[in-house]
Amino acid sequence: MELLHEAQNPPYSRGLFYITIRIKFCEMRISNRFFYRELSEPIFTFMVRGDMVFCDSAMAKFSLKRIDEGWLKYSE
């Protein structure tokens, strides 16, 4: 996620769509491609419920840093 955020201009400016991160997981090595495809949703569920990432109100975008006041952790 750090690499994807840094690719934004400016970094951390808009958050990342879940689908963008899932595609990145699927582009990894061929031996891991199918493995990550099935695990990406449980990984994000764990990250969100564990308050490891900030989410927008629709829980469609994720960010490692709070972008504005509308971005909250799951417990908030």
Secondary structure, DSSP 8 states (H G I E B T S, - for coil): -HHHHHHSSSTTSS-EEHHHHHHHHHTS-HHHHHHHHHHHHHHHHHHHHTT-SEE-TTS-EEESS--STT-B-TT-
